[in-house]
Amino acid sequence: MTGPEVFGLSTKETHRKSHETLRSSALRSRFTTELRERKGENRDRERERARELSVDRSLRLYSEAATATATVIDHSLLFCLKIKLVAP
């Protein structure tokens, strides 16, 4: 006896098992590919979200700096007006 008969399997059973193995391998491969694609999409979404947060943070900091600058200018102008009003 040689081939699959050694293990107590007929050629037909061996062919069926081989086909099942190939099919499960193909399904596993497709699942793995889809999983990689999803991970890539998630990574892209995370990068985009990080970019948005960075822009939001930059705009917020710029706005705070502009507000602080405007406040300083307002106080300086008020101080100058007070000096002119007090000391003619």
C-alpha positions as CSV (number, residue, x, y, z in Angstrom):
1,M,0.0,0.0,0.0
2,T,1.2,3.5,-0.9
3,G,-0.4,6.9,-0.8
4,P,-3.5,7.7,1.2
5,E,-4.4,4.0,1.7
6,V,-1.5,3.8,4.2
7,F,-3.5,6.1,6.5
8,G,-6.8,4.3,5.9
9,L,-8.2,6.9,3.5
10,S,-9.4,6.3,0.1
11,T,-8.3,8.4,-2.8
12,K,-11.8,10.0,-2.9
13,E,-11.7,10.9,0.8
14,T,-8.2,12.3,0.3
15,H,-9.4,14.5,-2.6
16,R,-12.4,15.7,-0.5
17,K,-10.2,16.6,2.5
18,S,-7.8,18.3,0.2
19,H,-10.6,20.3,-1.3
20,E,-11.9,21.2,2.2
21,T,-8.5,22.3,3.2
22,L,-8.1,24.5,0.1
23,R,-11.5,26.0,0.6
24,S,-10.9,26.8,4.3
25,S,-7.5,28.2,3.4
26,A,-9.1,30.5,0.7
27,L,-11.7,31.7,3.3
28,R,-9.0,32.3,5.9
29,S,-7.0,34.2,3.3
30,R,-10.0,36.3,2.3
31,F,-10.8,37.0,5.9
32,T,-7.2,38.0,6.6
33,T,-7.2,40.4,3.6
34,E,-10.5,42.0,4.7
35,L,-9.1,42.4,8.2
36,R,-6.0,44.1,6.9
37,E,-8.1,46.4,4.8
38,R,-10.3,47.3,7.8
39,K,-7.2,48.0,9.9
40,G,-5.9,50.2,7.1
41,E,-9.2,52.1,7.0
42,N,-9.1,52.5,10.8
43,R,-5.6,53.7,10.7
44,D,-6.6,56.3,8.0
45,R,-9.5,57.4,10.1
46,E,-7.3,57.7,13.2
47,R,-4.8,59.8,11.2
48,E,-7.5,62.1,9.9
49,R,-9.0,62.5,13.4
50,A,-5.5,63.3,14.8
51,R,-5.1,65.9,12.0
52,E,-8.5,67.4,12.8
53,L,-7.6,67.6,16.5
54,S,-4.3,69.2,15.7
55,V,-6.0,71.8,13.5
56,D,-8.7,72.4,16.2
57,R,-6.0,72.8,18.9
58,S,-4.0,75.2,16.7
59,L,-7.1,77.3,16.0
60,R,-8.0,77.4,19.6
61,L,-4.5,78.5,20.6
62,Y,-4.4,81.1,17.9
63,S,-7.8,82.4,19.0
64,E,-6.7,82.5,22.7
65,A,-3.5,84.4,21.6
66,A,-5.5,86.8,19.5
67,T,-7.9,87.4,22.4
68,A,-5.0,88.0,24.8
69,T,-3.4,90.4,22.4
70,A,-6.6,92.3,21.9
71,T,-7.1,92.5,25.6
72,V,-3.6,93.9,26.1
73,I,-4.2,96.4,23.3
74,D,-7.5,97.4,24.8
75,H,-6.0,97.9,28.3
76,S,-3.1,99.9,26.8
77,L,-5.5,102.2,24.9
78,L,-7.6,102.7,28.0
79,F,-4.4,103.5,30.0
80,C,-3.3,106.0,27.4
81,L,-6.8,107.6,27.4
82,K,-6.8,107.8,31.2
83,I,-3.4,109.5,31.1
84,K,-4.6,112.0,28.5
85,L,-7.8,112.7,30.5
86,V,-6.0,113.0,33.8
87,A,-3.0,115.0,32.6
88,P,-4.0,117.5,30.1
